[in-house]
Amino acid sequence: MIVSGSNDKTVRLWRRSTAELLNTLEGHTGAVTAVCVTPKGEMIASGSRDTTVRLWRRSTGELLNTLEGHTRAVRAVCVTSDGETIVSVSDDHTLCLWRRSTSELLNILEGHNAAGYGVCGYGVTAVSITPDGEMIVS
């Protein structure tokens, strides 16, 4: 399966082998800028210009939860290999760590500098997690 996010505020699920559209997930109020599927494929996380991360059940498209903690657009989302921690990054120059099972905000990481970009500049634009889950790279 392929998952995509769009300026039309939707997340779309596609069958890779036939390019068939399987589902359209609606709920964001801004462009969807990031998508990630959990390692076991049961859930999708999407980030948006609306400052939220939304969690969806892949099999039904049901919205499970909305994670709120950023103050500007979410640029990327990533999930640890055990599927238990979601990391989102934003134009507010922060990384938010969330517990997937409870949607609890675990920590906010700061340290990216906005120097040279002004108040309208981009913040953190990419994130990855090592396979052992011990290091976050942004």
N, C-alpha and C positions, 0 to 999 in steps of 0.2 A: 504494500500500500504506500501511496505517496500522500503527504499532507502538505497543503499550501495555505498561506495567509495572504490577504490582499487589501488594497486600498478601499475596497468595497465593504470593509468591516467584517468579512466572513473568513471562516476556516473551511477549506474544502478537502474532502477525502476522495482519493482516486484509486481505482484498481490499476496497478502497474501494467499488468499483462494486456489489458484491453483499452486503457485510457478512459474507462467508464467512470463517470462521476457517481460516487456512492452516497455521499451525504454532504450537506452544507450546514455548518454550525453558525448560528447567529446569536449575538449577545453583546459583542463589543460595540462601543459607541465611537470608536476611532479606528483608523487603519490598523490592520494586524501586521505587525512588523517582525514577529518571531513565532516559530512553532517548534515543538519537540515532542517526540513520542517516548513514553517510558520504555525501559529495556524489555519488559515482557509484552509490550504492545497494548496494554489494557487501558491506558489513559493518554490523553494529549494535553499538553500545556501550551497555551498561546499567550503572547504578549502583544500589547497594543499601545498606540499613541494616546489612548484613553487613560493611561498610567496603571492599568491593571494587568494581572496574569489570571487567566481563566483556565480551570481544569475541567476536562470533558471526558465522559465515558466513551471510549472509541466505538464500542459495539452498538451503542444506541444513539450517540450524539447528545446525551443528557448533560447539561451543565451541572457539574458537581459542586463547584465553589468558585468564588471570585476572591483573589488575593489582592489586598490593597496595602501599599506601603511606600510606593514610589510617588514622587511629586511631579515627575515629567515622564515623557514617553519611554516605554520599555523597548529596548533595542534587541535583546537576545534572551533566550531561556535555555537551560540545560538541566539534565537530570542525572544524578549519580547512578552508577552501574547497579546498585542495589535497589534503585527506584524510590528511595525514601527521602531524598533531599532534592529540592528544586532550587536552582539558582537563577535569579533574574538580574539583568543589568539595565541601566537607564541613563537617559540624558541628565538626570539629577546627580550624576557622578557617583552613584552607589551600586553596590551589589546587595541584593536581599537573598537570604537563605531561608527556605520554608520547609517545614516538615510536611511531607505529602499527605500522610495519614490523618493529620488533624488540621492542616492548613495554617498552623501556627508560624508566625514570623520568629525565626530562631536568632537571627543576627542581621545587622546592617554593617557592611564593610565599606569603609571610606578610604580614600587615598589617591584616587585619580585626580589630577590637577586640571582645572578649567582654564589655566593661563593661556592667553592667546586666542581664545575662542569667544570671549564675551558671554553675556547672559543668554544669547540665542544659539550658542555653539553646541555641538554634540558632546555628550558625556561619555559613558562607557558603551562601546558598540559591539563587543564580542566577548564570549565566555566559553571556556571548556573546562572539563574536570578530568583529572587523571583516572585511569581504570580502577585504581585502588581507592578512589574517593578522597585521598588525603590532600590533594592540591587543586586549587582553583586557579586557572590562568585567565586573566582578563586584560 
